[in-house]
Amino acid sequence: MLIASTPAVLGRRACAVLAAFSAGLHGLMVGQATNLAAGAVVLAMMVACLYCARDLWMGSSVRAWCLVALMNLGMIAVHWSVPDCHGGAPVTVSAAPSALMMTATSVAAAEAAIATAVLFMLTRDRASRLALQ
């Protein structure tokens, strides 16, 4: 079996591993869910992370990278809507953000930044060609 070792393939697969790590973080968060609906949302996020990890591992396309960027931006929005995720939320008890939630948010931000950079690199030539026409 020939292992592809080009920098693009290694980078894409590293991002796939990061997405799988994010899925693992969501798996740990299921136990912290306060109700059934929150648990269902966390499980859906975990499935989305695994879907993105599979897409990135199997191949690189604009669609896959766009999905990674959008899913991670959505996850950041959901993470920051959780009252104990950040200190600025008006809550009656002053609770520090959980380390697990902050780690998941940081990983999602890193994935979104990487996906945005990759999308820029993949589509910049297309924009240049369209501008010349």
C-alpha positions in Angstrom: 0.0 0.0 0.0 1.5 3.3 -1.1 1.1 6.1 1.5 0.7 9.5 0.0 3.2 11.9 1.6 2.8 15.1 -0.3 2.5 18.2 2.0 -1.1 18.8 0.9 -2.2 15.3 1.8 -0.3 15.3 5.1 -1.9 18.7 6.0 -5.4 17.6 5.0 -5.0 14.4 7.0 -3.7 16.4 10.0 -6.9 18.5 9.8 -8.9 15.3 9.6 -7.3 14.1 12.8 -8.0 17.5 14.4 -11.7 17.1 13.4 -11.7 13.6 14.9 -10.2 15.0 18.1 -13.0 17.6 18.1 -15.5 14.7 17.8 -13.9 13.1 20.8 -14.3 16.3 22.8 -18.0 16.4 22.0 -18.2 12.8 23.1 -16.8 13.9 26.5 -19.3 16.8 26.6 -22.3 14.4 26.3 -21.9 13.5 29.9 -22.1 17.2 30.9 -25.3 17.9 29.0 -28.0 19.3 31.4 -31.0 17.9 29.5 -32.0 15.6 26.6 -32.1 18.4 24.0 -28.6 19.6 24.9 -27.3 16.1 24.7 -28.9 15.7 21.3 -27.2 18.9 20.0 -23.8 17.7 21.3 -24.3 14.3 19.7 -25.2 16.0 16.4 -22.0 18.1 16.7 -20.0 15.0 17.2 -21.5 13.3 14.1 -20.8 16.5 12.1 -17.1 16.4 13.3 -16.8 12.8 12.2 -18.4 13.5 8.9 -15.9 16.4 8.2 -13.0 14.2 9.4 -14.0 11.5 6.9 -14.4 14.0 4.1 -10.9 15.5 4.7 -9.2 12.1 5.1 -10.7 10.8 1.8 -10.0 13.8 -0.3 -9.8 17.5 -0.6 -12.5 19.6 -2.3 -13.8 23.1 -2.0 -17.1 21.6 -0.7 -15.3 19.6 2.1 -13.3 22.7 3.2 -16.3 24.9 3.1 -18.3 22.4 5.2 -15.4 22.3 7.7 -15.3 26.1 7.9 -19.1 26.5 8.3 -19.5 23.7 10.8 -16.8 25.1 13.0 -18.1 28.6 12.9 -21.5 27.2 13.8 -20.0 25.2 16.7 -18.3 28.4 18.0 -21.7 30.2 17.9 -23.3 27.3 19.8 -20.4 27.0 22.3 -20.6 30.8 23.1 -24.3 30.6 23.5 -23.9 28.2 26.4 -24.1 30.4 29.6 -21.0 28.9 31.4 -18.7 29.1 28.3 -17.7 32.7 28.7 -17.5 35.2 31.6 -19.6 37.9 30.1 -22.9 36.1 30.2 -25.4 37.3 32.8 -25.7 34.3 35.1 -26.7 34.3 38.8 -23.7 32.1 39.8 -20.3 33.2 38.7 -18.9 30.1 37.0 -15.6 29.8 35.2 -15.8 28.4 31.7 -15.2 24.6 31.7 -11.8 23.6 30.4 -13.5 21.1 28.0 -15.7 23.8 26.5 -12.8 26.2 26.1 -10.7 23.5 24.5 -13.5 22.6 22.0 -14.0 26.2 21.2 -10.3 26.7 20.6 -10.1 23.7 18.4 -13.1 24.8 16.4 -11.5 28.3 15.9 -8.3 26.7 14.7 -10.2 24.4 12.3 -12.2 27.4 11.0 -9.0 29.4 10.4 -7.2 26.6 8.6 -10.3 25.9 6.5 -10.6 29.6 5.6 -6.9 29.7 4.6 -7.2 26.6 2.5 -10.4 27.9 0.8 -8.5 31.1 0.0 -5.7 29.2 -1.6 -8.0 26.9 -3.6 -10.2 29.6 -4.9 -7.9 32.6 -5.5 -6.9 31.4 -9.0 -10.6 31.0 -9.9 -11.3 34.6 -8.9 -8.4 35.9 -10.9 -9.5 34.1 -14.0 -13.1 35.4 -13.6 -11.8 39.0 -13.2 -9.8 38.7 -16.5 -12.8 37.6 -18.5 
